[in-house]
Amino acid sequence: MAGKNSKNKKPIKPAEKNPVNQNRSAQILFAIFAVILILSMVLSAVTSF
């Protein structure tokens, strides 16, 4: 039974790490998108003046 518990625990740990990595990468992509959007708005405002 101990073997079954250790086998069950091993797949759970990487499964918990994957959503954290996905959330982190999603936050990074959102931050990059926000920066690009802000820069485009600033550039369009500068060119209009």
DRENTORKOL-3810 file (N, C-alpha, C; in nm, 4 decimals):
REM DRENTORKOL-3810
@n.u->0.0823; n.v->-0.1201; n.w->0.0000; ca.u->0.0000; ca.v->0.0000; ca.w->0.0000; c.u->0.0862; c.v->0.1258; c.w->0.0000
@n.u->0.2024; n.v->0.1152; n.w->0.0635; ca.u->0.2903; ca.v->0.2316; ca.w->0.0647; c.u->0.3368; c.v->0.2643; c.w->-0.0773
@n.u->0.3562; n.v->0.1591; n.w->-0.1573; ca.u->0.3955; ca.v->0.1807; ca.w->-0.2967; c.u->0.2882; c.v->0.2550; c.w->-0.3741
@n.u->0.1629; n.v->0.2234; n.w->-0.3484; ca.u->0.0539; ca.v->0.2915; ca.w->-0.4172; c.u->0.0469; c.v->0.4384; c.w->-0.3767
@n.u->0.0698; n.v->0.4650; n.w->-0.2489; ca.u->0.0648; ca.v->0.6040; ca.w->-0.2028; c.u->0.1773; c.v->0.6861; c.w->-0.2643
@n.u->0.2974; n.v->0.6279; n.w->-0.2717; ca.u->0.4087; ca.v->0.7027; ca.w->-0.3292; c.u->0.3868; c.v->0.7238; c.w->-0.4800
@n.u->0.3273; n.v->0.6263; n.w->-0.5471; ca.u->0.2986; ca.v->0.6434; ca.w->-0.6892; c.u->0.1930; c.v->0.7513; c.w->-0.7101
@n.u->0.0967; n.v->0.7585; n.w->-0.6205; ca.u->-0.0068; ca.v->0.8605; ca.w->-0.6327; c.u->0.0479; c.v->0.9999; c.w->-0.6020
@n.u->0.1423; n.v->1.0081; n.w->-0.5118; ca.u->0.1960; ca.v->1.1391; ca.w->-0.4748; c.u->0.2870; c.v->1.1957; c.w->-0.5840
@n.u->0.3614; n.v->1.1120; n.w->-0.6524; ca.u->0.4553; ca.v->1.1621; ca.w->-0.7528; c.u->0.3872; c.v->1.2365; c.w->-0.8680
@n.u->0.2788; n.v->1.1860; n.w->-0.9283; ca.u->0.2137; ca.v->1.2620; ca.w->-1.0350; c.u->0.1432; c.v->1.3879; c.w->-0.9857
@n.u->0.1039; n.v->1.3908; n.w->-0.8587; ca.u->0.0306; ca.v->1.5070; ca.w->-0.8076; c.u->0.1242; c.v->1.6288; c.w->-0.7992
@n.u->0.2482; n.v->1.6078; n.w->-0.7588; ca.u->0.3393; ca.v->1.7210; ca.w->-0.7426; c.u->0.3662; c.v->1.7940; c.w->-0.8742
@n.u->0.3984; n.v->1.7256; n.w->-0.9844; ca.u->0.4143; ca.v->1.7984; ca.w->-1.1104; c.u->0.2838; c.v->1.8604; c.w->-1.1586
@n.u->0.1716; n.v->1.7975; n.w->-1.1290; ca.u->0.0429; ca.v->1.8530; ca.w->-1.1714; c.u->0.0153; c.v->1.9841; c.w->-1.0987
@n.u->0.0621; n.v->1.9956; n.w->-0.9731; ca.u->0.0433; ca.v->2.1199; ca.w->-0.8983; c.u->0.1376; c.v->2.2282; c.w->-0.9501
@n.u->0.2551; n.v->2.1887; n.w->-0.9942; ca.u->0.3509; ca.v->2.2877; ca.w->-1.0425; c.u->0.3099; c.v->2.3438; c.w->-1.1786
@n.u->0.2475; n.v->2.2626; n.w->-1.2625; ca.u->0.2103; ca.v->2.3075; ca.w->-1.3962; c.u->0.1125; c.v->2.4246; c.w->-1.3953
@n.u->0.0052; n.v->2.4231; n.w->-1.3159; ca.u->-0.0832; ca.v->2.5405; ca.w->-1.3145; c.u->-0.0127; c.v->2.6659; c.w->-1.2644
@n.u->0.0807; n.v->2.6499; n.w->-1.1731; ca.u->0.1555; ca.v->2.7659; ca.w->-1.1248; c.u->0.2387; c.v->2.8235; c.w->-1.2379
@n.u->0.3032; n.v->2.7360; n.w->-1.3151; ca.u->0.3828; ca.v->2.7828; ca.w->-1.4282; c.u->0.2934; c.v->2.8447; c.w->-1.5341
@n.u->0.1755; n.v->2.7874; n.w->-1.5553; ca.u->0.0833; ca.v->2.8425; ca.w->-1.6542; c.u->0.0330; c.v->2.9784; c.w->-1.6095
@n.u->0.0047; n.v->2.9944; n.w->-1.4809; ca.u->-0.0405; ca.v->3.1235; ca.w->-1.4303; c.u->0.0704; c.v->3.2268; c.w->-1.4430
@n.u->0.1923; n.v->3.1865; n.w->-1.4135; ca.u->0.3056; ca.v->3.2791; ca.w->-1.4229; c.u->0.3273; c.v->3.3216; c.w->-1.5678
@n.u->0.3215; n.v->3.2268; n.w->-1.6597; ca.u->0.3418; ca.v->3.2613; ca.w->-1.8004; c.u->0.2261; c.v->3.3460; c.w->-1.8515
@n.u->0.1055; n.v->3.3212; n.w->-1.8038; ca.u->-0.0086; ca.v->3.4035; ca.w->-1.8440; c.u->0.0069; c.v->3.5452; c.w->-1.7927
@n.u->0.0576; n.v->3.5612; n.w->-1.6720; ca.u->0.0803; ca.v->3.6949; ca.w->-1.6174; c.u->0.1879; c.v->3.7681; c.w->-1.6964
@n.u->0.2928; n.v->3.6963; n.w->-1.7360; ca.u->0.4004; ca.v->3.7591; ca.w->-1.8128; c.u->0.3480; c.v->3.8022; c.w->-1.9494
@n.u->0.2699; n.v->3.7162; n.w->-2.0149; ca.u->0.2142; ca.v->3.7513; ca.w->-2.1457; c.u->0.1197; c.v->3.8713; c.w->-2.1331
@n.u->0.0406; n.v->3.8758; n.w->-2.0272; ca.u->-0.0502; ca.v->3.9880; ca.w->-2.0068; c.u->0.0278; c.v->4.1163; c.w->-1.9833
@n.u->0.1358; n.v->4.1087; n.w->-1.9074; ca.u->0.2182; ca.v->4.2261; ca.w->-1.8809; c.u->0.2815; c.v->4.2774; c.w->-2.0100
@n.u->0.3299; n.v->4.1869; n.w->-2.0941; ca.u->0.3890; ca.v->4.2270; ca.w->-2.2217; c.u->0.2840; c.v->4.2919; c.w->-2.3103
@n.u->0.1647; n.v->4.2322; n.w->-2.3143; ca.u->0.0559; ca.v->4.2891; ca.w->-2.3936; c.u->0.0177; c.v->4.4277; c.w->-2.3429
@n.u->0.0134; n.v->4.4446; n.w->-2.2103; ca.u->-0.0221; ca.v->4.5743; ca.w->-2.1521; c.u->0.0830; c.v->4.6792; c.w->-2.1860
@n.u->0.2091; n.v->4.6425; n.w->-2.1802; ca.u->0.3164; ca.v->4.7368; ca.w->-2.2120; c.u->0.3092; c.v->4.7770; c.w->-2.3589
@n.u->0.2871; n.v->4.6816; n.w->-2.4472; ca.u->0.2758; ca.v->4.7133; ca.w->-2.5898; c.u->0.1562; c.v->4.8042; c.w->-2.6155
@n.u->0.0458; n.v->4.7767; n.w->-2.5494; ca.u->-0.0735; ca.v->4.8598; ca.w->-2.5657; c.u->-0.0490; c.v->5.0021; c.w->-2.5167
@n.u->0.0139; n.v->5.0154; n.w->-2.4017; ca.u->0.0427; ca.v->5.1491; ca.w->-2.3467; c.u->0.1389; c.v->5.2239; c.w->-2.4379
@n.u->0.2421; n.v->5.1551; n.w->-2.4861; ca.u->0.3380; ca.v->5.2203; ca.w->-2.5757; c.u->0.2712; c.v->5.2657; c.w->-2.7045
@n.u->0.1826; n.v->5.1856; n.w->-2.7578; ca.u->0.1152; ca.v->5.2250; ca.w->-2.8816; c.u->0.0251; c.v->5.3456; c.w->-2.8578
@n.u->-0.0400; n.v->5.3507; n.w->-2.7430; ca.u->-0.1241; ca.v->5.4662; ca.w->-2.7115; c.u->-0.0407; c.v->5.5922; c.w->-2.6943
@n.u->0.0741; n.v->5.5801; n.w->-2.6290; ca.u->0.1621; ca.v->5.6955; ca.w->-2.6090; c.u->0.2167; c.v->5.7430; c.w->-2.7423
@n.u->0.2583; n.v->5.6507; n.w->-2.8275; ca.u->0.3122; ca.v->5.6901; ca.w->-2.9573; c.u->0.2055; c.v->5.7566; c.w->-3.0440
@n.u->0.0848; n.v->5.7066; n.w->-3.0371; ca.u->-0.0207; ca.v->5.7694; ca.w->-3.1167; c.u->-0.0542; c.v->5.9071; c.w->-3.0616
@n.u->-0.0470; n.v->5.9258; n.w->-2.9325; ca.u->-0.0718; ca.v->6.0575; ca.w->-2.8745; c.u->0.0399; c.v->6.1541; c.w->-2.9114
@n.u->0.1621; n.v->6.1074; n.w->-2.9126; ca.u->0.2758; ca.v->6.1947; ca.w->-2.9478; c.u->0.2679; c.v->6.2361; c.w->-3.0945
@n.u->0.2330; n.v->6.1437; n.w->-3.1803; ca.u->0.2289; ca.v->6.1773; ca.w->-3.3232; c.u->0.1111; c.v->6.2692; c.w->-3.3559
@n.u->0.0058; n.v->6.2666; n.w->-3.2743; ca.u->-0.1089; ca.v->6.3525; ca.w->-3.3040; c.u->-0.0825; c.v->6.4982; c.w->-3.2638
@n.u->0.0140; n.v->6.5220; n.w->-3.1748; ca.u->0.0428; ca.v->6.6593; ca.w->-3.1332; c.u->0.1464; c.v->6.7233; c.w->-3.2169
END
